[in-house]
Amino acid sequence: MSACAFFETGVCVEKMEDHIKRGLEIIEGLYLRRDYGAFLAQVLRVEQKFAEELLRKAYALHDVGKCLEEFQKRREKFGFHEFYSALIARDVFKKYGETGEIASIAILLHHHDWVRSGSPKKPNNLRLCEDCLSLIKELSGERLPPKIPWEEWIEFNSGVEKVFRKNLKGVYSLLLPLTVADNYAAATNRGGKKSLLGREIFEVLNVRGWNLARGLSGGL
């Protein structure tokens, strides 16, 4: 079974591999080739090479919560996957200390929805799909836990607020390219369907004339 990033009426419309690889294209072409890594390194107070690798790894992990076995078997929506992804990313990036915490929070917010209608619930099954894990291990170069290292939302949220107070700019400096890449990949891989933010991204690319924008079905 191939890992899926988006289901529509039970059919996999976008594979996880396609979603990650397409998003990495725009991170490279729109950000890193334009020296965004130097800015990111300054904000995070790390070496530029590490900052660039962290951004790539964070994007590779931003949807890892969708790897839940119950999500992949249910073939429907991935409710609260950004929180599950953040829990996994925090475990993977804990070796990076405060910088890893910043990256995990950027992943939490990649759907730009800080205000929630309810708290994320603990899944009945915390195990992650093997196919999905293998793919993200390969694309991120990181070892991943076989199941979500669970923590209740209220406890995790208290840590988020502490990081915000210390380096809000760092969180948003990672969040911006993650969000743009996520929306770009979704728009190009899902038959041209775009969110409001996705439409704005393509308008910018159209103005700049960046050639990767032609990946959208039907052109601009």
C-alpha positions as CSV (number, residue, x, y, z in Angstrom):
1,M,0.0,0.0,0.0
2,S,1.4,3.4,-1.0
3,A,1.2,6.1,1.6
4,C,-1.3,8.7,0.8
5,A,-1.4,12.5,1.6
6,F,-4.9,13.2,0.3
7,F,-8.0,11.1,-0.1
8,E,-11.2,12.1,-2.0
9,T,-14.2,9.8,-1.6
10,G,-11.9,7.0,-0.5
11,V,-9.5,7.4,-3.5
12,C,-5.9,8.4,-3.1
13,V,-5.6,11.6,-5.1
14,E,-2.1,12.6,-3.9
15,K,0.6,10.2,-2.8
16,M,2.7,11.2,0.2
17,E,5.9,10.9,-1.9
18,D,4.6,13.3,-4.5
19,H,3.4,15.8,-1.9
20,I,6.8,15.9,-0.2
21,K,8.9,15.9,-3.3
22,R,6.8,18.7,-5.0
23,G,7.0,20.8,-1.8
24,L,10.8,20.4,-1.6
25,E,11.1,21.7,-5.2
26,I,9.6,25.0,-4.2
27,I,11.6,25.2,-1.0
28,E,14.7,24.9,-3.1
29,G,13.7,27.1,-5.9
30,L,11.8,29.9,-4.2
31,Y,13.7,30.0,-0.9
32,L,17.1,28.3,-0.6
33,R,18.4,29.3,-4.1
34,R,17.6,32.9,-3.1
35,D,19.7,32.6,0.0
36,Y,16.9,32.2,2.5
37,G,19.2,29.8,4.4
38,A,21.4,32.7,5.4
39,F,18.4,34.6,6.9
40,L,17.1,31.5,8.6
41,A,20.5,30.8,10.1
42,Q,20.7,34.3,11.5
43,V,17.2,34.0,13.1
44,L,17.8,30.5,14.5
45,R,21.4,31.4,15.5
46,V,22.9,28.3,13.8
47,E,25.1,27.6,10.8
48,Q,23.6,28.1,7.4
49,K,24.1,24.6,6.2
50,F,22.3,23.3,9.3
51,A,19.4,25.8,8.9
52,E,18.9,24.7,5.3
53,E,18.9,21.0,6.2
54,L,16.5,21.6,9.1
55,L,14.0,23.3,6.7
56,R,14.2,20.4,4.3
57,K,13.7,17.9,7.1
58,A,10.9,19.9,8.7
59,Y,9.0,19.8,5.4
60,A,9.7,16.1,4.9
61,L,8.1,15.6,8.4
62,H,5.3,18.1,8.2
63,D,2.6,15.5,7.4
64,V,4.1,12.5,9.1
65,G,1.0,12.4,11.4
66,K,-0.9,11.3,8.3
67,C,1.1,8.0,8.6
68,L,-1.2,6.8,11.4
69,E,-2.4,3.3,10.4
70,E,-6.0,4.2,11.1
71,F,-5.8,7.3,8.8
72,Q,-4.3,5.3,5.9
73,K,-6.8,2.4,6.4
74,R,-9.8,4.7,6.8
75,R,-9.0,6.6,3.6
76,E,-10.7,9.8,4.6
77,K,-9.7,13.1,6.3
78,F,-6.6,13.4,8.6
79,G,-8.1,15.3,11.5
80,F,-5.5,16.9,13.8
81,H,-2.6,15.4,11.8
82,E,-0.6,18.6,12.2
83,F,-0.5,18.0,16.0
84,Y,0.4,14.3,15.6
85,S,3.1,15.4,13.1
86,A,4.5,17.9,15.7
87,L,4.7,15.2,18.4
88,I,6.7,13.0,16.1
89,A,8.9,15.8,14.9
90,R,9.6,17.0,18.4
91,D,10.8,13.5,19.2
92,V,13.0,13.3,16.1
93,F,14.4,16.8,16.5
94,K,15.0,16.7,20.3
95,K,18.8,16.2,19.5
96,Y,18.7,19.7,18.1
97,G,17.6,21.2,21.4
98,E,15.7,24.6,21.2
99,T,16.0,24.7,17.5
100,G,14.3,21.3,17.2
101,E,11.4,22.6,19.4
102,I,11.1,25.6,17.1
103,A,10.9,23.3,14.0
104,S,8.2,21.1,15.7
105,I,6.0,24.1,16.4
106,A,6.3,25.4,12.9
107,I,5.1,22.0,11.8
108,L,2.2,22.2,14.3
109,L,1.1,25.5,12.7
110,H,1.6,24.7,9.0
111,H,-2.2,24.9,8.4
112,H,-2.1,28.4,9.9
113,D,-4.9,27.6,12.3
114,W,-3.8,28.5,15.9
115,V,-7.4,28.8,17.0
116,R,-9.0,25.4,17.3
117,S,-12.6,24.3,17.7
118,G,-11.5,21.5,20.0
119,S,-8.5,19.7,21.5
120,P,-6.8,16.9,19.6
121,K,-7.8,13.5,20.8
122,K,-5.6,10.5,21.4
123,P,-6.0,8.1,18.5
124,N,-7.1,4.6,19.4
125,N,-4.1,3.2,17.6
126,L,-0.8,5.2,17.8
127,R,1.1,3.0,15.4
128,L,2.4,4.5,12.1
129,C,2.1,2.8,8.7
130,E,5.3,1.1,7.7
131,D,5.2,2.2,4.1
132,C,4.7,5.8,5.1
133,L,7.5,5.6,7.7
134,S,10.0,4.1,5.3
135,L,9.2,6.8,2.7
136,I,9.7,9.7,5.2
137,K,12.8,8.1,6.7
138,E,14.3,8.1,3.2
139,L,13.3,11.6,2.3
140,S,14.2,13.2,5.7
141,G,17.3,11.1,6.5
142,E,16.0,10.7,10.1
143,R,15.0,7.7,12.2
144,L,11.3,7.9,13.2
145,P,9.5,6.3,16.1
146,P,7.1,3.4,15.2
147,K,4.2,5.1,16.9
148,I,3.3,8.6,18.1
149,P,5.0,9.6,21.3
150,W,1.8,10.8,22.9
151,E,1.4,13.9,25.0
152,E,-1.9,15.6,25.9
153,W,-2.6,18.8,24.0
154,I,-2.7,21.1,27.1
155,E,0.7,19.9,28.1
156,F,2.2,20.3,24.7
157,N,0.6,23.7,24.3
158,S,2.3,25.0,27.4
159,G,5.7,24.3,25.8
160,V,4.6,26.0,22.6
161,E,3.9,29.2,24.5
162,K,7.4,29.1,26.1
163,V,9.1,28.8,22.7
164,F,6.9,31.6,21.3
165,R,8.1,33.9,24.0
166,K,11.8,33.0,23.3
167,N,11.9,33.0,19.5
168,L,8.6,33.8,17.7
169,K,10.5,35.1,14.7
170,G,12.3,31.7,14.4
171,V,9.0,29.8,14.4
172,Y,7.5,32.0,11.6
173,S,10.8,32.0,9.6
174,L,10.4,28.2,9.3
175,L,6.6,28.3,9.1
176,L,6.4,30.6,6.0
177,P,8.3,28.3,3.6
178,L,6.6,25.2,5.0
179,T,3.1,26.7,4.5
180,V,3.9,27.9,1.0
181,A,5.4,24.5,0.0
182,D,2.5,22.6,1.5
183,N,-0.2,24.7,-0.4
184,Y,1.9,24.7,-3.6
185,A,2.2,20.9,-3.6
186,A,-1.5,20.4,-2.8
187,A,-2.5,22.7,-5.7
188,T,-0.2,21.1,-8.3
189,N,-0.9,17.4,-7.3
190,R,-4.6,17.5,-6.7
191,G,-5.9,18.4,-10.1
192,G,-5.4,22.2,-9.8
193,K,-7.7,22.6,-6.7
194,K,-6.3,25.4,-4.6
195,S,-7.0,26.9,-1.2
196,L,-7.3,30.7,-0.9
197,L,-3.6,30.8,0.1
198,G,-2.8,28.5,-2.7
199,R,-4.3,30.9,-5.2
200,E,-2.2,33.7,-3.7
201,I,1.0,31.7,-4.1
202,F,0.3,31.0,-7.8
203,E,-0.5,34.7,-8.4
204,V,2.9,35.6,-6.9
205,L,4.7,32.9,-9.0
206,N,2.9,34.1,-12.1
207,V,4.0,37.7,-11.6
208,R,7.6,36.5,-11.0
209,G,7.5,34.2,-14.0
210,W,9.0,31.3,-12.0
211,N,9.0,28.2,-14.3
212,L,8.0,25.7,-11.6
213,A,4.5,27.3,-11.6
214,R,3.7,25.5,-14.9
215,G,3.3,22.4,-12.8
216,L,-0.3,23.4,-12.2
217,S,-2.8,21.5,-14.3
218,G,-4.2,23.8,-17.0
219,G,-1.5,26.4,-16.5
220,L,-1.9,29.8,-14.9
